[in-house]
């Protein structure tokens, strides 16, 4: 009995000691081998954003470095981008949350650093673009429109307790209707008129911003919530199921106004997974579309650096002799074609390319990551778990910082 009692006390003490250890993944996982040095091809394409980050690190200026990621569900979920945002802000300063869709685009929408609530507020998600292609009039880069047809309808953003205040509030919209914007005890009435984008500056340290429709019809394209300080803001604008064709479908007039107002230092294109599941993918047409969108973004945001996130590994169910542990899953055949096109276009056009597929472990890594004791992929072998998103977002951050340190060393380490 004494031996049992001693063992019980030892177990309780061990449990108490373990309870004091902060939670972390059960084990660390090194990134996979890459076709690019340190995961990143053409890092020189990022010199412009590295210059901006160096100024922020030196605490020079008042404008946050704006990083804008446009993509599919991996971007919409804000878990990978959330890790990248938090890591960059920890080093370079917290410049704010960035651009958000003007409402709740889908059930389960849960962006990091901010809570979103609506009352009588109508949000329309643009349908996915078909192969014939089209331009969705009045839809900007968020892929979402909020139509204020009911006076009194409201959209509310509340910042998390440790997030910076919503000092600068940016809005882009169209239509004759007016919005009442309230930031804690301050309020403004916004009439977009000919400008179509408005910027408001709040005093104090507001924790909440509420938009309330006053009259008539108004179409709101986006909401931007930032700080006024050196640092980083990272906007994640993703649509579930989207492809690069959906970016091409965004209204040119709205996109031009948004990019002029946002002035991103870096635009990240994070498409490719959905194209990879298209068994009839036309590689030449896809390449032409990708080149066209890079050209378009360079024309509309000439000061921005550009980076492509190569399509990640993702598995299809119902195959025979697949590479998964159960033999029933394998990568969609077009994914390799998509990555090849992305890498060639990036090299030819001077765009940075991050080898997501290699860094997560290569072919069938989605199955291996899903089979871990702490799964890094969901059962669908397409999307990352929260722990996996934190890991791969950390890998992306580390690869970017490796390139930043090399750039800093070449230029002499500082201003």
Buried (B, 14 or more C-beta within 10 A) or exposed (E): EEEEEEEEEEEEEEEEEEEEEEEEBEEEBEBBEBBBEBBBBBBBBBBBBBBBBBBBBEEEEEBBBBBBBBBBBBBBBBBBBBBBBBBBBEBBBBBBBBBBBBBBBEEEBEBBBBEBBBEBBBBBBBBBBEEEEEEBEBBBBBBBBBBBEEEEBBBBBBBEEEBBBBBBBBBBBBBEBBBBBBBBEBEBEBBBEEEBBBEBEBEEEBBBBBBBBBEEEBBBBBBBBBBBBBBBBBBBBBBBBBBBBBBBBBBEBBBBBBBEBBEBBBBBBBBBBBBBBBEEBEEEEBBEBBBEBBEBBBEBBEEBBBBBBBBBBBBBEEBEEBBBEEEBBBBBEBBBBBBBBBBEBBBEBEBBBBBBBBBBBBBBBBBBBBBBEBBBBBEEBBBBBBBBBBBBBBBBBBBBBBBBEBBBEEEEEEE
